Amino acid sequence: MTIKSLVSLGFVACSLIGCANATFNFTGQSPSETDTPKLEQRQANFFSGFGQQHTIDVAQVCGGIDKVASVDVNQSLMDAVIATVTLGIYTPLSARVFCK
């Protein structure tokens, strides 16, 4: 393969990779980059998570529902790379729980 072909292939691969993020705030403010999550968990999904559910008892993690600040679920760049390499068979997500 030529360098031009490799660069084109790399560009196509990078354009297919996407990241996603969903944050559920309970305090009206988003967690900052310096906040440390009380729980960080990688959730294994198969076939893009079709028909799968994951449950985290955030009240138990934070010691009460009134102490929950936010829940963040995202597909990081590394998660997207893994999903792309496995052709969507294994598609991990990362969940983080922040407490007050």
C-alpha positions in Angstrom: 0.0 0.0 0.0 1.1 3.5 -0.7 1.3 6.3 1.9 -1.6 8.0 0.2 -3.8 4.9 0.6 -2.8 4.5 4.2 -3.7 8.2 4.9 -7.0 7.8 3.1 -7.8 4.6 5.1 -6.9 6.3 8.3 -9.1 9.3 7.5 -12.1 7.0 6.7 -11.6 5.1 9.9 -11.4 8.2 12.0 -14.6 9.6 10.4 -16.5 6.5 11.4 -15.5 6.8 15.1 -17.8 8.8 17.2 -18.1 9.7 20.8 -21.3 10.2 22.8 -22.1 11.6 26.2 -25.2 11.9 28.4 -25.1 13.7 31.7 -28.0 13.7 34.2 -27.6 16.6 36.7 -29.5 16.7 40.0 -28.0 20.0 41.3 -28.3 22.3 38.3 -24.6 22.3 37.6 -22.3 20.0 35.6 -19.4 18.3 37.3 -16.1 20.0 36.5 -13.0 18.3 35.1 -11.4 18.4 38.5 -14.3 16.6 40.3 -13.6 13.0 41.2 -16.4 10.5 40.6 -17.5 8.3 43.5 -18.0 5.4 41.1 -16.5 4.8 37.7 -17.7 1.7 35.9 -17.2 0.4 32.3 -20.3 -1.2 31.0 -20.0 -4.0 28.5 -22.5 -4.0 25.7 -22.7 -6.3 22.7 -24.1 -5.5 19.3 -24.2 -1.8 20.0 -26.2 -2.4 23.2 -29.3 -3.5 21.4 -31.9 -4.6 24.0 -29.5 -4.3 27.0 -29.9 -2.4 30.2 -27.4 -1.5 33.0 -28.5 -0.4 36.5 -26.5 1.6 39.0 -28.1 2.3 42.4 -26.8 5.8 42.8 -28.6 6.3 46.1 -26.6 3.5 47.5 -23.3 4.7 46.0 -23.8 8.3 47.4 -25.4 7.3 50.7 -28.8 8.7 49.9 -30.7 10.1 46.9 -30.3 13.6 48.2 -26.5 13.3 47.9 -26.4 12.5 44.2 -25.0 15.4 42.1 -24.9 13.9 38.6 -24.6 10.7 36.6 -22.5 10.7 33.4 -22.6 8.0 30.7 -20.2 8.3 27.8 -18.5 6.5 25.0 -15.0 7.7 25.1 -12.6 7.7 22.1 -11.1 4.5 23.3 -14.5 2.9 23.7 -15.3 4.0 20.1 -12.1 2.6 18.8 -12.8 -0.8 20.5 -16.3 -0.8 19.1 -15.0 0.0 15.6 -12.3 -2.7 15.7 -14.8 -5.3 16.8 -17.3 -4.1 14.2 -19.9 -3.2 16.9 -19.9 -6.7 18.5 -18.4 -5.3 21.7 -19.4 -1.7 22.4 -18.3 -0.5 25.9 -19.7 2.6 27.7 -18.3 4.3 30.7 -20.5 5.4 33.6 -19.5 7.8 36.4 -21.5 8.8 39.5 -20.7 12.2 41.2 -21.9 12.8 44.8 -22.4 16.1 46.6 
